[in-house]
Amino acid sequence: MKGRVPALIFALVCALLGLFLGQSYISRLPNHRGYFLVAAQDDIYVRVSRRPRHTVVILVDGLRRDAAETMKVTEQLARAGQCRVSDQGSWTVSRPVYSLLSTGLEVDRSGARNNEQTQPLDAESIWETAKGQGFSVSGSSHLPWFEELFPRGFSRFTTAESHEDNVFEGKTLLDLNLFHPLYVDAAGHSRGGASPEYAAAVARADREIGALLAKLDLTRDLVVLTADHGHRAAGGHGGSQPEIRQVLLCFAGLHVAKRTDRAPFDGRNTAAALALLLDVPFPKHMRAVEDDLDAIWEVATFEEEDARMVAERRAAVQRFRETNRTALEGWLGGAPGTWSRLEARERQTQHVRALFVLGLALFFLVARIGAARRRDELAARAAGAKLSMQAIRAAAFTTFTWLGAAVMLTWLVHRAILGEFDFTVINVKSSFVPRALAIVAIAAVAASFVHLKIVRSYERLAFDMLTLVGLLAVVNLGHIFVFGWPLGYPLPSASMRYFPFFGAIALLGYGLAAAVLVKLAQRRA
């Protein structure tokens, strides 16, 4: 095979590029400074007649809605107040959803995109707002992540040493208390959301929360219970499937309105509803304009003497909307100032970049087909023959169809082994990586077998495999060009968010396969 040394170097460099891009993707996801943040001023002049004595916020990590419905404590809270079906957004990863619930800001703009980034979030949280109003704020968790995100928001934060520890015990209740058990999520990851182990973890949470509720008086105290996300039956989250994205959210206690349905609720409004019930300012970066903030009035009910306070809080919501609208009109150069319009403008920029990447990929493919034609012409000339146009077209058609077949085969094997093309299939990295490599290996061997049956040339197979590797390199690097490093605003689709994980492994696997084929073609030459 002519040019085998450059071809071998190209294949190995692409494989190393895949390794680098896969390893770096986690670190290039987040940007905790956020995107298009709007800070609205919110001052409270009229106070509520009665504040809750103790407010308890319970976030059971990884608690599926159907599992929550079986718990005695949710039944108790539903009788005393209301339980809603909360939509936690399309990026159902823990730390990003903690941010969404705490700030009222969607993941697109908060910049919290993974669980590894430990820097504080720039967006203000309900914990910081309450503490700034003189509340004593406590956190108790199996993880330090809430404190890392909002270090200025807690007067006291306790991190349990193991999942065996009960985060609800041994803590004197302060004004505002966050409890965050992790063992339900751990069972979901290790055994799946439909497993007996998961059900046992949910039952444990039910017992421990029940013991905490027994210490409270719902005529004087306030309780909020929710989850960051659910789990697949087989384990895993990160996508927008209903069993992952929709969780149970319960309010009960002082100033909570009673309702018996499971009406939908936007998870971004959780912080605003809590601020209203606590009588503290709304987190200053919460989403306003094209919002569902009016739903917070369905959660709360107040005494007649609180009418002025309610009017002030309604005016505050309108002020947030006007502040956001003014900022949007400045960014957009005029009315209407809406988030959907800003997102459409930024998405259009991404589409233009994507077209450039597509053009680059097509240029590379055409150049490779042209190189194959020149190679075939030289070989025919050396044999004293002339390459017909029909043969040229047949060779180009073979390359096009084989590349498409290789990509489709990879996708089909992915569906068979891992499932949907999104974050939910990762679950545990240590098991995802070898399975993803196995998918690429199976697809590469099968595609190579088909190619050899049709063309019967190791040299041509190596050439076409190198073409596939080059296209994968263009697309992997193109993802960075289109969506940014760190990942910018707005977020790509679920499949495009997942692609850099699997795409990098595909580049690594097919790069190594191309290197092997170059050596085989060399030996058979």
Residue pairs with C-beta under 8 A, 6 or more apart in sequence:
1 7
1 459
1 462
1 518
1 521
1 522
1 525
2 375
4 518
4 519
4 521
4 522
7 462
7 466
7 514
7 518
8 515
8 518
8 519
10 466
10 469
10 470
11 466
11 469
11 511
11 512
11 514
11 515
11 518
12 511
12 512
12 515
13 511
14 469
14 470
14 472
14 473
14 507
14 510
14 511
14 514
15 507
15 508
15 509
15 511
15 512
15 515
16 511
17 473
17 476
17 477
17 507
17 511
18 472
18 473
18 476
18 503
18 504
18 505
18 506
18 507
18 508
18 509
18 511
19 504
19 508
21 476
21 477
21 500
21 503
21 504
21 507
22 500
22 501
22 504
22 505
22 508
23 504
25 500
25 501
25 504
26 114
26 116
27 116
27 117
28 480
28 485
28 486
28 487
29 113
29 114
29 117
29 486
29 487
30 111
30 112
30 113
30 114
30 116
30 117
30 486
30 487
31 111
31 113
31 486
31 487
31 488
32 110
32 111
32 112
32 117
32 119
32 120
32 121
32 122
33 111
33 122
34 105
34 109
34 110
34 111
34 121
34 122
34 123
34 285
35 108
35 109
35 111
35 488
35 489
36 109
36 327
36 331
36 342
36 489
37 105
37 109
37 122
37 123
37 285
38 285
38 288
38 323
38 324
38 327
38 328
39 124
39 284
39 285
39 323
40 282
40 284
40 285
40 288
40 319
40 320
40 323
40 324
41 284
41 319
41 323
42 281
42 282
42 284
42 316
42 319
42 320
43 281
44 133
44 279
44 280
44 281
44 312
45 312
46 308
46 309
46 312
47 279
47 309
48 255
48 279
48 302
48 306
48 309
49 302
49 303
49 305
49 306
49 309
50 254
50 255
50 303
51 254
51 278
51 279
52 220
52 221
52 222
52 253
52 254
52 255
52 277
52 278
53 217
53 220
53 221
53 254
54 173
54 174
54 175
54 177
54 216
54 220
54 221
54 222
55 175
55 176
55 177
55 221
55 222
55 223
55 224
55 253
55 274
55 277
55 278
56 173
56 177
56 179
56 212
56 216
56 221
56 222
56 223
56 224
57 176
57 177
57 178
57 179
57 224
57 225
57 226
57 274
58 179
58 180
58 209
58 212
58 223
58 224
58 225
58 226
59 98
59 101
59 178
59 179
59 180
59 226
59 227
59 228
60 68
60 181
60 184
60 205
60 209
60 225
60 226
60 227
61 94
61 180
61 181
61 182
61 184
61 185
61 227
61 228
62 94
62 182
62 184
62 185
62 186
62 187
62 188
62 189
62 193
62 227
62 228
62 229
62 230
62 231
62 237
63 184
63 185
63 202
63 205
63 227
63 230
63 247
63 248
64 188
64 193
64 227
64 230
64 231
64 243
64 247
65 85
65 227
65 230
65 243
65 246
65 247
65 248
66 243
67 184
67 193
67 198
67 199
67 202
68 74
68 202
68 227
68 247
68 248
69 248
70 202
71 202
71 205
71 206
71 209
72 206
72 210
73 206
73 209
73 210
73 213
73 225
74 83
74 225
74 248
74 250
76 210
76 213
76 252
77 83
77 213
77 223
77 225
77 250
77 251
77 252
78 250
78 252
78 260
80 218
80 252
80 253
80 256
80 258
81 218
81 223
81 250
81 251
81 252
81 253
81 256
81 257
81 258
82 250
82 251
82 252
82 256
82 257
82 258
82 259
82 260
82 299
83 248
83 249
83 250
83 251
83 262
84 248
84 249
84 250
84 251
84 262
84 263
84 264
84 265
85 246
85 247
85 248
85 249
85 262
85 263
85 264
85 265
86 226
86 246
86 247
86 248
86 249
86 265
86 266
86 267
86 270
87 245
87 246
87 264
87 265
87 266
87 267
88 97
88 100
88 101
88 227
88 228
88 229
88 245
88 246
88 247
88 267
89 96
89 97
89 100
89 106
89 107
89 240
89 245
89 267
89 268
90 107
90 239
90 240
90 245
90 491
90 494
91 97
91 107
91 113
91 238
91 491
91 497
92 228
92 229
92 230
92 237
92 238
92 239
92 240
92 244
92 245
92 423
93 113
93 114
93 115
93 229
93 237
93 238
93 423
94 115
94 145
94 185
94 228
94 229
95 112
95 114
95 115
95 117
95 145
95 149
96 107
96 110
96 112
96 113
96 114
97 107
97 228
97 229
97 267
98 112
98 145
98 146
98 149
98 228
99 105
99 107
99 110
99 112
99 121
99 123
99 125
99 149
100 106
100 107
100 110
100 112
100 267
100 268
101 226
101 228
101 267
101 270
101 271
102 125
102 126
102 127
102 146
102 149
102 150
102 153
102 271
102 283
103 110
103 121
103 123
103 124
103 125
103 126
103 271
103 283
103 285
103 286
104 268
104 269
104 270
104 271
104 272
104 282
104 283
104 285
104 286
104 287
105 123
105 268
105 283
105 285
105 286
105 287
106 268
106 287
107 113
107 491
108 343
108 489
108 490
108 491
109 123
109 287
109 489
110 121
110 123
111 121
111 122
111 123
111 486
112 121
112 149
113 486
113 487
115 145
118 148
119 148
120 148
120 149
120 150
120 151
120 152
121 149
121 150
122 285
123 283
123 285
124 283
124 284
124 285
125 149
125 150
125 153
125 271
125 283
126 153
126 271
126 274
126 275
126 278
126 280
126 283
127 137
127 139
127 146
127 150
127 153
127 154
127 176
127 178
128 150
128 152
128 153
128 283
129 275
129 280
129 281
129 282
129 283
129 284
130 137
130 153
130 175
130 176
130 275
130 278
130 280
131 137
131 152
131 153
131 154
131 155
132 281
133 280
133 281
135 174
135 175
135 176
135 278
135 280
136 155
136 156
136 174
136 175
136 176
137 153
137 154
137 155
137 156
137 174
137 175
137 176
137 177
137 178
138 154
138 155
138 156
138 157
138 158
138 171
138 173
138 174
138 176
138 177
138 178
139 146
139 147
139 154
139 156
139 157
139 158
139 177
139 178
139 180
140 157
140 158
140 160
140 167
140 168
140 171
140 177
140 178
140 179
140 180
141 147
141 157
141 158
141 159
141 160
141 167
141 178
141 179
141 180
141 181
141 182
142 159
142 160
142 162
142 163
142 165
142 167
142 180
142 181
142 182
142 183
143 159
143 180
143 182
144 157
144 159
146 153
146 154
146 157
146 178
146 180
147 153
147 154
147 157
147 159
154 178
155 174
156 174
158 167
158 171
160 166
160 167
163 182
163 183
163 186
166 208
167 179
167 180
167 181
167 208
168 179
168 181
168 208
168 209
168 211
168 212
169 208
169 211
171 177
173 215
176 278
179 209
179 212
181 205
181 208
183 201
183 204
183 205
184 198
184 201
184 202
184 205
185 231
186 201
187 195
187 197
187 198
187 200
187 201
188 198
188 231
188 235
188 236
188 237
189 231
189 235
189 236
189 427
189 428
190 197
190 235
190 428
191 197
191 198
191 235
192 198
192 231
192 232
192 233
192 234
192 235
193 230
193 231
193 232
193 233
193 234
193 235
193 243
194 233
194 234
198 231
209 225
213 223
216 223
216 253
218 252
218 253
218 254
219 253
219 254
220 253
220 254
221 253
221 254
222 251
222 252
222 253
222 254
222 255
222 256
222 277
222 278
223 250
223 251
223 252
223 253
224 249
224 250
224 251
224 270
224 274
225 248
225 249
225 250
226 247
226 248
226 249
226 250
226 267
226 270
227 247
227 248
228 247
229 237
229 244
229 245
229 247
230 237
230 243
230 244
230 245
230 246
230 247
231 237
231 243
231 244
232 241
232 243
232 244
232 424
232 427
233 243
234 419
234 427
235 427
235 428
236 423
236 424
236 425
236 426
236 427
237 244
237 423
237 424
238 244
238 422
238 423
238 424
238 426
238 498
239 245
239 420
239 422
239 423
239 424
239 494
240 422
240 494
241 420
241 424
244 424
247 267
248 262
249 265
249 267
249 270
251 273
251 277
251 299
254 277
255 277
255 300
255 301
255 302
256 277
256 299
256 300
256 301
257 298
257 299
257 300
257 301
259 298
263 298
265 295
266 291
266 292
266 295
268 286
268 287
268 291
268 292
269 291
269 292
269 293
269 295
269 296
271 282
271 283
271 286
272 282
272 283
272 286
272 293
272 296
272 317
273 295
273 296
273 299
273 300
275 281
275 282
275 283
276 282
276 296
276 299
276 300
276 313
277 299
277 300
279 309
281 316
282 316
282 317
282 320
286 293
286 320
287 324
287 339
288 317
288 320
288 321
288 323
288 324
289 321
289 324
289 325
289 328
289 337
289 338
289 339
290 338
290 339
290 340
291 321
293 317
293 320
293 321
294 317
297 314
302 309
302 310
324 337
324 339
325 337
325 338
326 337
327 337
328 337
328 338
328 339
328 341
328 342
329 335
329 336
329 337
330 337
331 342
332 341
332 342
332 345
343 489
343 490
346 488
346 489
346 490
347 490
350 482
350 483
350 490
350 492
353 478
353 481
353 482
354 478
354 482
356 481
357 474
357 475
357 478
357 481
357 482
360 474
360 478
361 471
361 474
361 475
361 478
364 467
364 470
364 471
364 474
365 403
365 467
365 471
368 399
368 463
368 466
368 467
368 470
369 395
369 396
369 399
372 395
372 396
372 399
372 460
372 463
373 387
373 392
373 395
373 396
375 463
376 387
376 391
376 392
376 395
377 387
380 386
380 387
398 454
398 455
398 464
399 464
399 467
402 447
402 450
402 451
402 454
402 464
403 464
403 467
403 468
403 471
405 447
405 450
406 443
406 444
406 447
406 468
409 443
409 446
409 447
410 439
410 440
410 443
410 506
411 421
413 439
413 442
413 443
413 446
414 421
414 439
414 502
415 421
417 435
417 438
417 439
418 425
418 432
418 435
418 436
418 439
419 425
421 494
421 495
421 498
421 499
421 502
422 494
422 495
422 497
422 498
423 494
423 497
423 498
425 432
425 498
426 432
426 498
426 501
432 501
433 505
436 501
436 502
436 505
437 505
437 508
437 509
440 505
440 506
440 508
440 509
440 510
440 513
441 509
441 513
444 465
444 509
444 510
444 513
448 461
448 465
448 513
448 517
451 460
451 461
451 464
452 458
452 461
455 461
458 517
458 520
458 521
458 524
459 521
459 524
459 525
461 517
461 521
462 514
462 517
462 518
462 520
462 521
465 510
465 513
465 514
465 517
466 514
466 518
468 510
468 514
469 507
469 510
469 511
469 514
472 503
472 506
472 507
472 510
472 511
473 507
475 503
476 500
476 503
476 504
476 507
479 496
479 499
479 500
479 503
482 492
483 492
483 496
487 497
491 497
